[in-house]
Amino acid sequence: MATGKLGAVDLAATTDTILYTAPVAGLATVNLNMCNRGAVNVKIRIAILDGAIGTLTNADYVEFDLNLAAKGVIERTGLVVSNGASIMVYSDSIDVSAVCWGFEE
């Protein structure tokens, strides 16, 4: 099972993006960081999906249209991602990075 950095993406604007998917036969405990590298505020979203991105529902969101200040960062810790579930991230603009790290069980 993997430990350390589990996923990293440079987000495209207005695109739901899978950051990480837990193994089908296990789960993961992760920390997630989103960094706004740009000079303007952006809105971000974070969701934990039961499966593929096509199954996204309103109940999956951990954060929805959260304002992330220019040059700002948000960190969420201790997210438990069950077997086969995915972390989806989104930004309404470019210049946003998302990274998750942790361990799989």
Secondary structure as UniProt FT lines:
FT   STRAND          3..10
FT   TURN            13..14
FT   STRAND          17..21
FT   TURN            24..25
FT   STRAND          28..36
FT   STRAND          42..49
FT   HELIX           53..55
FT   HELIX           58..60
FT   STRAND          61..68
FT   TURN            70..71
FT   STRAND          73..81
FT   TURN            83..84
FT   STRAND          86..91
FT   STRAND          96..104
//
